[in-house]
Amino acid sequence: MSVSPERKQQIIAEYATHEGDTGSP
């Protein structure tokens, strides 16, 4: 998965809002 650090932080932030975690599956 080639994702930029900025993009990754945004994705993690979204996952954290959805799963209530740091984006762990």
PLY file of the C-alpha trace (Angstrom):
ply
format ascii 1.0
element vertex 25
property float x
property float y
property float z
element edge 24
property int vertex1
property int vertex2
end_header
0.00 0.00 0.00
1.72 3.16 -1.20
0.14 5.94 0.82
1.69 9.27 1.76
2.07 10.03 5.48
-0.44 12.87 5.14
-2.95 10.67 3.35
-2.38 7.90 5.87
-3.11 10.25 8.76
-6.35 11.32 7.09
-7.38 7.71 6.51
-6.47 6.77 10.08
-8.43 9.76 11.36
-11.45 8.61 9.36
-11.12 5.03 10.56
-10.68 6.26 14.11
-13.96 8.14 13.79
-15.70 5.10 12.31
-14.24 2.32 14.44
-13.31 4.41 17.46
-9.71 3.24 17.19
-6.49 4.14 15.36
-7.76 2.33 12.26
-7.09 -1.24 13.34
-9.06 -3.79 11.29
0 1
1 2
2 3
3 4
4 5
5 6
6 7
7 8
8 9
9 10
10 11
11 12
12 13
13 14
14 15
15 16
16 17
17 18
18 19
19 20
20 21
21 22
22 23
23 24
